[in-house]
Amino acid sequence: MDGKFRFYVYPSAGSPIYRQLMEQVKFQLASGRLEPGDVLPSVRETALDLEINPMTVSKAYSLLEREGILARDRGQGMRVIGPAAKGGVKERREELKKLLKDVVVKAHQLDFDAAEVIGLLKPMLIELDQKKQGLKEGK
């Protein structure tokens, strides 16, 4: 991992904070920014940094551990052990569709049309592809 991993939460996002933390770990792992062997910040450190209840962080970490993404490493904290993507293409596509549905609903609530949403999404996807390609090439 290039730098120290840092979480961000959005209390008004409509998604529970523990879920936001989980999704960030999964996204960072899928994008290659987190790799097996990387250590996440401690529960206490994350809770203080985000000004949230430590039990919220602990819940996210425990659920990720149950999913086989994290493992407790005595004296080190939580270590990334596995990829977030599980199942075949069909299952992963369904998981993505659930997330995109939330985006579509939020975009509608904020009065964005399809072209605007795609215009915001496309550069993010391009950037992610470029980072992924850079990691493959060892940059």
C-alpha positions as a Markdown table, in Angstrom:
| # | Residue | x | y | z |
|---|---|---|---|---|
| 1 | Met | 0.0 | 0.0 | 0.0 |
| 2 | Asp | 1.4 | 3.4 | -1.0 |
| 3 | Gly | 0.2 | 5.5 | 1.9 |
| 4 | Lys | -1.6 | 4.9 | 5.1 |
| 5 | Phe | -5.2 | 3.9 | 4.5 |
| 6 | Arg | -7.8 | 6.4 | 5.6 |
| 7 | Phe | -11.5 | 6.1 | 5.9 |
| 8 | Tyr | -14.1 | 8.7 | 5.1 |
| 9 | Val | -17.7 | 8.7 | 6.2 |
| 10 | Tyr | -20.8 | 10.6 | 5.2 |
| 11 | Pro | -23.4 | 10.6 | 8.0 |
| 12 | Ser | -26.0 | 12.1 | 5.7 |
| 13 | Ala | -25.4 | 9.4 | 2.9 |
| 14 | Gly | -28.4 | 7.3 | 4.1 |
| 15 | Ser | -26.1 | 4.2 | 4.5 |
| 16 | Pro | -25.0 | 3.1 | 8.0 |
| 17 | Ile | -21.5 | 4.2 | 8.8 |
| 18 | Tyr | -20.3 | 0.6 | 9.4 |
| 19 | Arg | -21.5 | -0.3 | 5.9 |
| 20 | Gln | -19.7 | 2.7 | 4.5 |
| 21 | Leu | -16.5 | 1.5 | 6.1 |
| 22 | Met | -17.0 | -2.0 | 4.7 |
| 23 | Glu | -17.7 | -0.8 | 1.2 |
| 24 | Gln | -14.6 | 1.4 | 1.3 |
| 25 | Val | -12.4 | -1.6 | 2.2 |
| 26 | Lys | -14.0 | -3.7 | -0.5 |
| 27 | Phe | -13.6 | -0.9 | -3.1 |
| 28 | Gln | -10.0 | -0.2 | -2.2 |
| 29 | Leu | -9.2 | -3.9 | -2.4 |
| 30 | Ala | -11.0 | -4.4 | -5.7 |
| 31 | Ser | -9.2 | -1.3 | -7.1 |
| 32 | Gly | -5.7 | -2.5 | -6.0 |
| 33 | Arg | -5.1 | 0.3 | -3.5 |
| 34 | Leu | -5.4 | -2.3 | -0.7 |
| 35 | Glu | -3.7 | -5.6 | -1.1 |
| 36 | Pro | -3.5 | -8.8 | 0.9 |
| 37 | Gly | -1.1 | -8.2 | 3.7 |
| 38 | Asp | -1.9 | -4.5 | 4.2 |
| 39 | Val | -2.9 | -3.5 | 7.8 |
| 40 | Leu | -5.8 | -1.3 | 8.4 |
| 41 | Pro | -5.8 | 1.4 | 11.1 |
| 42 | Ser | -6.8 | 0.2 | 14.5 |
| 43 | Val | -10.4 | 0.5 | 15.7 |
| 44 | Arg | -9.5 | 3.2 | 18.2 |
| 45 | Glu | -7.5 | 5.2 | 15.7 |
| 46 | Thr | -10.2 | 5.0 | 13.1 |
| 47 | Ala | -12.9 | 6.0 | 15.6 |
| 48 | Leu | -10.9 | 9.0 | 16.9 |
| 49 | Asp | -10.1 | 10.1 | 13.4 |
| 50 | Leu | -13.7 | 9.9 | 12.2 |
| 51 | Glu | -15.2 | 11.0 | 15.5 |
| 52 | Ile | -17.5 | 7.9 | 15.6 |
| 53 | Asn | -18.2 | 5.2 | 18.2 |
| 54 | Pro | -15.5 | 2.5 | 18.3 |
| 55 | Met | -18.2 | -0.1 | 18.2 |
| 56 | Thr | -19.2 | 1.1 | 14.7 |
| 57 | Val | -15.6 | 0.4 | 13.4 |
| 58 | Ser | -15.4 | -2.9 | 15.3 |
| 59 | Lys | -18.7 | -4.0 | 13.7 |
| 60 | Ala | -17.4 | -3.2 | 10.2 |
| 61 | Tyr | -14.1 | -5.0 | 10.9 |
| 62 | Ser | -15.9 | -8.1 | 12.3 |
| 63 | Leu | -18.2 | -8.3 | 9.4 |
| 64 | Leu | -15.3 | -8.1 | 7.0 |
| 65 | Glu | -13.5 | -10.7 | 8.9 |
| 66 | Arg | -16.6 | -13.0 | 8.7 |
| 67 | Glu | -16.6 | -12.4 | 4.9 |
| 68 | Gly | -13.0 | -13.6 | 4.7 |
| 69 | Ile | -11.6 | -10.2 | 3.7 |
| 70 | Leu | -9.8 | -9.3 | 7.0 |
| 71 | Ala | -8.1 | -11.3 | 9.7 |
| 72 | Arg | -7.0 | -10.3 | 13.2 |
| 73 | Asp | -3.2 | -10.1 | 13.4 |
| 74 | Arg | -2.1 | -10.1 | 17.1 |
| 75 | Gly | -0.3 | -6.9 | 17.9 |
| 76 | Gln | -0.9 | -5.5 | 14.4 |
| 77 | Gly | -4.6 | -5.0 | 14.1 |
| 78 | Met | -6.7 | -6.1 | 11.1 |
| 79 | Arg | -4.8 | -7.4 | 8.1 |
| 80 | Val | -6.3 | -7.7 | 4.6 |
| 81 | Ile | -6.2 | -11.4 | 3.6 |
| 82 | Gly | -8.5 | -11.8 | 0.6 |
| 83 | Pro | -10.2 | -10.2 | -2.4 |
| 84 | Ala | -13.6 | -8.7 | -2.1 |
| 85 | Ala | -15.0 | -10.1 | -5.3 |
| 86 | Lys | -16.6 | -13.5 | -4.8 |
| 87 | Gly | -18.6 | -15.6 | -7.1 |
| 88 | Gly | -19.0 | -15.6 | -10.8 |
| 89 | Val | -19.6 | -12.6 | -13.1 |
| 90 | Lys | -23.4 | -12.9 | -12.6 |
| 91 | Glu | -23.2 | -12.6 | -8.8 |
| 92 | Arg | -20.7 | -9.7 | -9.0 |
| 93 | Arg | -22.8 | -8.0 | -11.6 |
| 94 | Glu | -25.9 | -8.3 | -9.3 |
| 95 | Glu | -23.9 | -6.8 | -6.4 |
| 96 | Leu | -22.8 | -3.9 | -8.5 |
| 97 | Lys | -26.4 | -3.3 | -9.8 |
| 98 | Lys | -27.6 | -3.0 | -6.2 |
| 99 | Leu | -25.0 | -0.2 | -5.6 |
| 100 | Leu | -25.8 | 1.5 | -8.8 |
| 101 | Lys | -29.5 | 1.5 | -8.0 |
| 102 | Asp | -28.7 | 3.5 | -4.9 |
| 103 | Val | -26.7 | 5.9 | -7.0 |
| 104 | Val | -29.5 | 6.3 | -9.5 |
| 105 | Val | -32.0 | 7.0 | -6.7 |
| 106 | Lys | -29.7 | 9.6 | -5.2 |
| 107 | Ala | -29.1 | 11.2 | -8.6 |
| 108 | His | -32.8 | 11.5 | -9.2 |
| 109 | Gln | -33.3 | 13.0 | -5.7 |
| 110 | Leu | -30.6 | 15.6 | -6.5 |
| 111 | Asp | -32.2 | 16.2 | -9.9 |
| 112 | Phe | -29.4 | 15.0 | -12.1 |
| 113 | Asp | -30.2 | 13.4 | -15.5 |
| 114 | Ala | -28.6 | 10.3 | -17.0 |
| 115 | Ala | -26.1 | 12.2 | -19.0 |
| 116 | Glu | -24.8 | 14.1 | -16.0 |
| 117 | Val | -24.5 | 10.9 | -13.9 |
| 118 | Ile | -22.6 | 9.2 | -16.7 |
| 119 | Gly | -20.5 | 12.3 | -17.1 |
| 120 | Leu | -19.5 | 12.1 | -13.5 |
| 121 | Leu | -19.0 | 8.3 | -13.4 |
| 122 | Lys | -16.9 | 7.9 | -16.6 |
| 123 | Pro | -13.8 | 9.9 | -15.4 |
| 124 | Met | -13.8 | 7.9 | -12.2 |
| 125 | Leu | -13.9 | 4.6 | -14.1 |
| 126 | Ile | -11.1 | 5.8 | -16.4 |
| 127 | Glu | -9.0 | 6.9 | -13.4 |
| 128 | Leu | -9.5 | 3.5 | -11.7 |
| 129 | Asp | -8.6 | 1.7 | -14.9 |
| 130 | Gln | -5.4 | 3.8 | -15.2 |
| 131 | Lys | -4.4 | 3.1 | -11.6 |
| 132 | Lys | -5.1 | -0.6 | -12.0 |
| 133 | Gln | -3.0 | -0.7 | -15.2 |
| 134 | Gly | -0.2 | 1.2 | -13.4 |
| 135 | Leu | -0.2 | -1.4 | -10.6 |
| 136 | Lys | 0.0 | -4.2 | -13.1 |
| 137 | Glu | 3.0 | -2.5 | -14.8 |
| 138 | Gly | 4.7 | -1.9 | -11.4 |
| 139 | Lys | 4.4 | 1.9 | -11.5 |
